Amino acid sequence: MPTAEEQEKLTGRVVPVMTVLVVTAFMMILNETTLGIAIPHLMADFEVTQTTAQWLSTGFMLTMAIVIPATGFIIQRYTTRAIFMFAVGSFILGTLLAALAPTFAVIVVARVLQAIGTAIIMPLLMTTMLTSVPVQHRGTVMGFISVVISVAPAIGPSVSGLIIQALDWRWIFFIMLPLAVIALVLGLILIRTDEDIIGARISIPSLLISAVAFGGIVYGLSTISEVFAGNWLPVVVLAAGAIALVIFVIYQNRLTRTGTPLLDFRPFRSRNYTVAVIVVMIAMASIFGTIIVMPLYLQLGRGLSVLDAGLLLLPGGLVMGLAAPFIGRIYDKVGPRPLVIPGTVVVSAGIFLISMLGDNTPLWELTAFHVLMSVGMSMLMTPLMTASLGSLPRPLYSHGSAIMNTLQQLAGAAGTAVFIAVLAIGAGAAEARGLDAAAAQVEGAQHAFLVGGFVSLVAVALSPLVKKPVDDPDAQFALEAAAR
């Protein structure tokens, strides 16, 4: 047990490092959703179709899905300083290329480079928090991390909308570039290399199978709506990804006994970790589904501009950002259940209320329901991530974080696919009954949120099972593993 003086010195070193990591992660996650609103401008400038332009988002998600599973191994293999430099360096190079891109192919490559940095920074942030922050303060720190995960994607479209209206889409990257350079310089100054690392070699077969598995699943889910146009390729790719995932899990479990796995699945031996991750996945599916469908409802169903639609959703993002640090402090005092149980109920209620929005519903009601859902989300993310990762022994921190971040990407893609598919089916059925395009979009959105509401009930049912981590997670993990 460290003395008070040693704890004070530790805090003095940890706070600057965590601050740099949190701010850098916020910048990168914000960047993930800023370009969606600029796609029409990119289509015009580069003379590409909407299907081609969507590769800016699809390529980003595919890269994230391929890189994140490897971060558990990377964090154990290299120092925090080296990983941070590589992640931010990749992001800076991608941002510069995107700002100056002469062709569409160049900007796609730029987004891939940005995605590599983004995929690495979040698991690095969580692992650093777990290894550096005392248990009694983890909830508070995770509250600030929750701001990165939930708020940055929510305000991205609003920020980019304001930039595009005043300047040009390239300025999204020109403004981001100096911020990334400042983060790199601060990281060089503040992050030290005094942690232990292992010297194992990476398993190339694991990396290839992982790329097929997670890349195939994300691509299949992201493009599944093309099935309605008669293109069955997404289904084939999704099935191939699912088969590869089964092979990947079996192979990694074998490597756990005989070597060093790319991704160690032993965190699932902890029931608390498993339950919390499932609830997090449902929450992330709801967030991404809402981010995609709500603007479509506002623009195509209600006739609002892109900027107005983004601004209407901005209060929800801000509420999550303001509430998350306070939720973290409450978690440190009372644990997860008093927050997670009502949080899932509030999220579910918010989604069901949103599903009742019509073509004449006052817009303030939409904003109020979205804020309600956002309050519930803020009550979930911090306790769930803290409780799940805090239930693992120290050697599994990096792998537990990598698994959680990977599954969040899969959940986001799945939530988007389900919401969009139900929206398309509902809108198509409404048009077949004679409704105009706008009214059909409203009805389709209602169906999408209704399905999302029923899915959220699974999280409500599981929420009482989430427990506060025990004081000795190593011993508890060993007992649960032995029981299996």
C-alpha positions, 0 to 999 in steps of 0.5 A: 500500500503506497504512503500518502506521499507516494500517492501524492507523487503518483497523482501529480504524474497521472493527472497531466498524462490523463488530461492529455489522453482525454483531450486527445481522445475527445478530438479524435472521436469528435473527428469521427462524426464531423465528416458525415454532414459534409458528404454532399459537398465532397460529392460535388467537389470530387464528382463522386456518387453517394455510394462512393462517398459513403466509403469515407464512413465505411472505410473509417469504421472498417479500419477501427474494427480491424485495428482495435482488437490488436490494441490489447497486444500492442499496449502490452508490447510497447510503452504508453509514450511510443503508442501515443506518438504513433497514434497521434502521428498517424492522426496528424498525417491523415488530417493533413492529407485530408485537408489538402486532398486533390482526389477522392482516393487521397481523402479515403486514405487520409480517413484510414490514417485518422482511424488508425490513431483513433482506434488506438487512443481509446483502449490506451486511455482506458488501460492507463486509467486502470493502471494509474488511477486508485480504485476509489477515484476511478468513477470520477476519472471514467466520468470524464472519459465518458464525455469523450465516448458519448458527447464527442460523436453527438456534437460532431455534426453540429461543429462541422455544420457551423464550420461548413456554413462559415468556411469550407469542408477542408477547414474541418481538417485545417482547424483540427491539425494544430490541435493535434500537433499541440497534443503531440507536443504535450504528450512528448513532454508529459508522458514517460516510459517507466512501465513494464512491457512484454517482448512477445511477437505478434501472431500474423495469422491472428491478425489476418483472421481478426481483420476478416472477422471484425472487418467483415461483420462491420462491413456487412452490417454497414451495407446491409440495407443494399439487400433491399436493392437486390445486392446480397454481397453484404449478407455473404460478407457478414456470414464470412465475418461471423465464421471467421470470428468463431475461428478467431475465438477458438484460435485465441483461446488456444494461444492463451494456453500455448503462447501470446494471443492477439486478443485474450478472451478470458475477461468473459470469465468474469460475469460482472464484466460480461453483463456490463459489456452487453448493456454497454453494447445495447446503449451504444447501438441506441446512441449510433442508431439515434444519431443516424435516424434522428437527422433523417427524420428531421431533414426528410420528414420535417424539412429541416436544414442539416444545420438546424437538425444538428443544433436540435440534437446538440442539447442532448450531447451537452447534457451528457457532457455536463452530467458525466463527471458528476455521475462518476463521483456518485459512482465512487460513493454508491457503486453502479446499481443505483445509477445503472438500473434507473439509467436503463429505464430512463433510456428506454422511456426516452426511446419509446417517447421518441417513437411517438413523434409525428409530422406535426410534433413540436420540435421542443418535444423532440429535443426534450425526449432526446435530452431525457435519453441522454440523461439516461445514457450519462447514468449508464456509460461511466458506471458500466465501463468502470464496473466491468473493467474494474472486475478484471485482474491487472494483466487483463486490463488492456485486453478487456479494454480492447474487447469492450472498444471492439464490441462498441464498434460492432454494436454501433454498426449493428444499431445503425443497420437495424435502425436504418433497415426498419426505417426503410421497411416502414417507409416503403410500406407507408409509401405503398399505402399512398403516403407522400415521401415525407410522411413515409419517412416519419412513419419509418422513423417511428418504427425504427425507434419502436424496435430500438425501445423493445431492444432497450428492455433487454438492458433494463432486465440485465441492469440489476446484475451489474455489481460493484467490483470487489476489493480483490478482483484477482482473487474473485476472477480466479474463483469465477474461472475455477467455477467454470 
